[in-house]
């Protein structure tokens, strides 16, 4: 009984450990940059839109360093130290992206991306998956066309449209730029998300989705979230079934062993009782004794019939 309780307790503990990775809610933090090197009147040369779980919470003007709080989410965290660090990094990123813009339209670029002055659109996203792991990505495009993907973990660029080839070639020869992107994506952004979620967690569960559509290309949702969850659930179910089967098999063996021991004990007790000359014999004991003696006698007769007798010469 104690062994069964221990096994069941281990089963519950193991299930909690296996499923604990799916207990955290996934969240994402994104910043959409729009860089216009030749803005028209009353237009910004750099504008940043911040989103958490696709809900807009800030709009930032890199030129004047002014912030507009687009929802109560921004108001909630504006006094945190992480907010000030975020503002400085957004300004530095805007200045860096402006410096990466070409002086003129790159060769063979206008026929591959929609015509008109080049407007750089960049999106930095970091997210916490439901297993607690944090990842990040960057996307770059021109005039609404996604052109380049930047892997924040290894610093490699992938061209998804010919219009981004010149940008990849430029950044591959500029280690400082790629290191800056990796530092902000894998270091600063996850730190801001973790700090802001302390106050955002409850608000995000009750707030309605924002209807504002960002101007940059939406990032592809990581498919590894669902795959990881499925693998963990299947593994947990397999372990649970294996442990339950083991417990049932142990109980069956224990019951069978106890039954055999009980039969042997009863047999020896009866034999001791019937062979004791001083023990009083009841009617049932006498009948059992007679049945045993009769069985022994028949066994001897059967053995003597089957065994050939030896005659003397």
Steps between C-alpha positions, in 0.01 A plus 500: 500500500780740587675412175185584302467837671865575429459407134187712462674793665792464264254485209335827600835672556635384164187619320533843662864525392427395142207734461656793684664613176158580355377697799642837391293710264681601179555874449672708234651848486546672161634832374415616146740758354414714200798695360433761229824672395311771313184571699243743373353786700362396839633146455749328728829368374492228768196363677484199730188314600520269801274198542449236764304197385407707190348770722650845431622672816732778374594719205849652504644784293876444465561860390337677794524207747131541576286207612128459461333246726252316282332297774497454879777244450747778427378715789544206735875456440616852408659557841708181496877514447465257211281754322774761495756247375254398230459858380876552467544176306214583263661834420840338439341237277322766295826689448677180397231401250501848348875469447449167319273654236665538156571846363306406188291213375718186475555358155219275373296579810211705363383221269480253788341712771209735449612823339541824691740627766640219712344480844667252734273298722655286773340285763671368811312235696583298807263249653474270796372161397259297711791289629677813631766513227566843345572554128538802274492598133547801274340575165587770249315620194448793266169662411302219661693215335680260735857463371731371772483280812761532773567206730562656839665186639778453245499839324435356152284677242261328260384673184129436435472760221770614253459856626676404825814355346696823513409542869625152585830560317546826686432358846711190447799734480396705804531294817410794723150525349420129533638491855278795592193326355578180691563684827172688487292206374636231733590717799307826531166396352451186717606698808239769426233237443576327829499828692180632341312171546519547876234770459351390168411137576152565641427785260576287195252234608215748524579757229347474154719456189611818331352588161810690388679331211880546500658637186771234485473139400359273768747241631432134455379343823745240631368150428729352764254610774236251394748225415668526840165490680388192306826317571481575872137388525566176309803428717303565818216271389746224408674522838168503687374191315830317560497572873133403540565171317799433724295567816221266386749225413666531840162470674413190297831335587461586868148357514608179325796456735282560808247243375769234453644570843152474653433164332835360612445623855155343514628170364785481752266592784258223409781249457644591838160475656414162353835341582497618861381196709387725783294736285122440517363388164176651387280350233639729229856421606429128485349532156801699380735240648313217334505682166874555522569137594276376222681721251837368619379140475372548144827664400697198634275257316536694176876510539522126571295417192711709272831375648603151372573244771840333515487120515774291639683244284 
